Amino acid sequence: MGDTEVLVYSTHIEIALAPPSLREGQFAAILADIPDDATHVIVGGDFNTITGRGVNALAGQFAAAGLDHASAELGPTFTRLGLRPSATDHIFSRGFERLDAGVLGEVRASDHFPVWVRLGWPPGSSTN
């Protein structure tokens, strides 16, 4: 964006019923690929987290790598039989400030609702 390099990942993690080692390996592969010195990073997609505990564990892993949970506290993003049981879709970022975020809960093209965030340069950053 302009003169600033932004590293972007789009992900679709294996379903929650898959072996935990497979899912953990997928999370680890994403995090291992992000260079420590990458100043502007966005990771988003379907992480197939189906419990609050799973969401918290995922957010903790990304926080340890210096990424903010830009889509935190948006509520359920997945539906089954009309129920909205969990937040399975997430966006994480580094080097940005979250300006706004939401879930488009009326979209019916999938059993997942689109998640979006509007990110901006942090105040005082040299990218402003």
matplotlib code that plots the C-alpha trace (Angstrom):
import matplotlib.pyplot as plt

x = [0.0, 1.9, 5.5, 4.5, 4.7, 1.7, 1.9, -1.6, -2.7, -6.1, -6.7, -9.1, -8.1, -9.3, -12.6, -12.7, -13.3, -10.0, -7.1, -5.8, -2.3, -3.3, -5.0, -2.2, 0.2, -1.8, -1.8, 1.9, 2.7, 1.0, 2.7, 6.1, 5.8, 5.3, 8.7, 9.4, 10.4, 7.2, 5.7, 2.3, 0.5, -3.1, -4.3, -7.9, -10.2, -12.1, -10.3, -13.1, -13.0, -16.2, -15.9, -15.0, -12.1, -10.9, -11.2, -9.3, -6.5, -6.3, -6.2, -3.5, -1.3, -1.6, -1.1, 2.2, 3.3, 2.4, -0.9, -4.0, -7.4, -9.0, -12.3, -12.5, -15.9, -18.0, -19.9, -20.9, -19.9, -21.2, -24.7, -26.2, -29.9, -30.6, -28.4, -25.4, -23.1, -19.6, -17.0, -15.2, -14.0, -11.3, -9.0, -5.7, -3.4, 0.0, 0.9, -2.6, -5.3, -8.8, -11.2, -14.4, -15.5, -18.6, -20.3, -22.8, -25.3, -28.0, -25.9, -27.1, -24.6, -22.8, -23.1, -20.5, -21.2, -18.7, -16.5, -14.9, -12.6, -11.5, -7.9, -5.9, -2.4, -1.9, -1.7, 1.8, 3.1, 5.4, 2.9, 0.3]
y = [0.0, 3.0, 2.4, 0.1, -3.7, -5.5, -9.3, -10.9, -14.5, -16.0, -19.2, -22.1, -24.4, -28.0, -28.7, -28.8, -32.6, -33.2, -34.5, -31.7, -32.3, -31.5, -28.2, -27.2, -27.9, -25.6, -22.8, -23.3, -23.2, -19.8, -18.3, -19.7, -18.2, -14.6, -13.0, -11.5, -8.2, -8.0, -4.7, -4.9, -8.2, -9.3, -13.0, -13.8, -16.6, -19.6, -21.0, -23.5, -22.7, -24.0, -23.1, -20.0, -21.9, -22.6, -19.0, -17.9, -20.4, -19.2, -15.6, -16.4, -18.0, -15.1, -12.6, -14.4, -13.7, -10.0, -10.0, -8.3, -10.1, -7.4, -9.3, -10.0, -9.7, -9.7, -12.8, -15.8, -16.1, -19.6, -21.0, -24.5, -25.1, -21.4, -21.3, -19.1, -21.2, -19.8, -17.4, -19.6, -16.8, -14.4, -11.6, -10.8, -7.9, -6.4, -2.8, -1.5, 0.1, -1.4, 1.4, -0.7, -4.3, -6.4, -9.6, -9.6, -11.8, -11.6, -13.2, -16.7, -17.8, -20.0, -21.4, -18.8, -15.1, -12.7, -11.0, -7.6, -5.1, -1.6, -1.1, 2.2, 3.3, 3.9, 7.5, 8.8, 6.0, 7.0, 5.4, 8.1]
z = [0.0, -1.2, -0.2, 2.6, 2.1, 3.6, 4.0, 3.6, 4.3, 3.5, 5.3, 5.6, 8.5, 8.6, 10.4, 14.2, 14.2, 12.4, 14.5, 16.8, 15.6, 12.0, 13.0, 15.3, 12.4, 10.1, 12.7, 13.3, 9.6, 9.2, 12.2, 11.2, 7.8, 9.1, 9.4, 12.8, 11.2, 9.0, 10.2, 8.5, 8.4, 7.9, 8.4, 7.8, 7.0, 8.2, 11.3, 12.1, 15.8, 17.3, 21.0, 23.1, 24.4, 20.9, 19.9, 23.0, 22.3, 18.7, 19.7, 22.2, 19.6, 17.3, 20.1, 21.0, 17.4, 17.8, 15.9, 17.2, 17.0, 14.7, 14.6, 18.3, 20.0, 16.8, 17.9, 15.9, 12.2, 11.5, 11.5, 11.5, 11.3, 11.9, 15.1, 15.3, 17.6, 17.2, 15.8, 13.3, 11.0, 12.2, 11.1, 12.8, 12.1, 13.0, 12.4, 12.0, 14.1, 13.9, 12.8, 12.5, 12.1, 11.6, 10.6, 7.7, 9.4, 6.7, 3.9, 3.0, 0.3, 2.9, 6.4, 7.3, 7.5, 6.0, 8.5, 7.7, 9.4, 8.3, 9.3, 9.3, 10.0, 13.7, 14.8, 14.5, 12.3, 9.5, 7.0, 7.7]

ax = plt.figure().add_subplot(projection="3d")
ax.plot(x, y, z, "-o")
ax.set_aspect("equal")
plt.show()
